[in-house]
Amino acid sequence: MALRHQLIRTRRETVWAVLADGSRYQDWVVGTVHSRPKDDTWPRLGSALEYTFRLGPWELAGQTIVRCSEPPRRLELEIDSGRLGTARIALELRPWGEHTVVIADEHPLTGPSGRLHNAGVDMLLQLRHRRMLSNLAKVAEDADQGGDEAGHRG
């Protein structure tokens, strides 16, 4: 199990607004170079977005499906990366005074990571989560300061 948390120096509703904007997915998810919601229902239960993921010199297409959405507290996603497999990631947003603690919990489900899930895979996920949550903090804190469009790549 890869579990990591990050204090984000803004309100929970601001962090949720970033998560709820499917076109911002690429701004905080590590390796994602392009994302777009499949329709205008993101992040409702069952909604999905498509993304392009870069792994070294390769670009792969995938989709992320909302499996649980409890605004502004919880978002659970199933990441489908094709041949690389699927994973479940749960993002929990907890108020912490005027700030927010985001807890990311990820488990590989299928594919190579699911079959070979071990402490080494969890270590790689921890490194990825450290950067992903740092990216999310920057995007949300910038949005709170009025710099929402400055870092937006989509």
N, C-alpha and C positions, 0 to 999 in steps of 0.2 A: 504494500500500500504506500503510495506517495502522497504524503500529507504535508502541506506547507501553508503558512499564514503570512500576511503582510498588513501592516498598519498603513492606511491611506488617509491622508490629511484633508479629508473632505467628508461631507455628509453621505450617508448611505444612498439617498435618492440620486445624488450626482453620480456615484459609482454605478448604480443600476441603470441610469440613463445611457452610460457608455455601453454597458452590456446589452441593453435593449436596442441599440443601434447596430443592426447587422452589417452595415457598411463599415463600421469601426473595428470589426473583428480582426482585420489585418493589422490594425495599429497596436494591438496588445498581444496577439497570439504569435508565439515564436515560430518563425519559418514561413508564415503565411504571407504571400506577396499580393494576393488579390482575393476579395470576398464580396459576395453580393447575396442578399436574401432571395430565395426562390419566389417569394411573393411578399405581400405587405403585412403579413401576420406575425413576423418575428417580434418577440420571443414567446409566442403562445405555444401551448402544448401541441406537439406534432409538427410545428413549423420547422423549416430548414433553411440553411444557407449553403451555397456552393463556395468552394475556395480552391485556390491554387497554392500548393505547398512546395517550398524549395528545400531539397535535401542534397547538399553539395551541388554538383552540376545538373541534377535532375529536377524537373518540375512535375508534380503529380497533382491530379485533381481529386477532390474529395467533397464530402458534404458533412454538415453538422446538423443533428436533429435534436430539437428540444424534447426532453423526456419528462421534465418537471419544471414548472415556472410558478414561483410564488413571489411576485413583486412586492416590495423591493428586498426580499430576504434570501431567496434561494433560486438558483438556476442550475439544472442538471442537464448535461448534454451528452449525446452519443456521437463521437467523432468516427466517421467512416472514411478510412484512408485507402480504400480498395484493397490491393494485394498486401498492404502493410497491416491490415486488420482494423479492428474497432477498439474503442476505449470509452469508458465512462468517466466524465469529469463533473464533479459537483462543486459549485461555487456558492459558499454561504457568506452573506454579508451581515455582520453584527455591528450595531452602533457601539462606539467607544468614545463616550463624551461627545464632542463635536466632530469626531472622526469615525472611521469605519475600519474594522478588522475583516479582511477577506480571507477565508479559509478555502484552499483548493485541495480536493481529494480526488485522485485519479487512479483508475484500475484498468489495465489492459483487459479486453474481453476475448478477442479472437485474433487470429493471425500469429506471426512470429512472436510478438511481444506477449500475447496471451499464453501461448504454449511454453515460452521460455521465461515466464515471469519469475523473477528472483530478486535478490538484494541488489544485484548489479543493474537491472532494469530500473528498479526504484531509485537508485542513485542518479541515473541519467534523467529520470523524470524530475527529481528534486532540482537538478541544475536547470532544467527547462522551466520549471515552475518559478524558480528564483527570478529568472529574467522575465517571464510572462507577467508575474505579479508586479514586478518593478515597472514594466511597460504600462500595465493597467493603472498603477498609481500615478505615473506621469501624465497619462492621457486624462484621467479623472481630475487630478489636481490642476492641470492646465485648463480644463473646461471650467472648473470652479473659479479660476482667475480671469476668465474671459478670453483665454487663448485657445479656445476649442478648435478652431480651424488651422492653427499654426502647424500642428503635427499630423493632421488628417491626410492620409495618403490616398483615400478613395474618391 
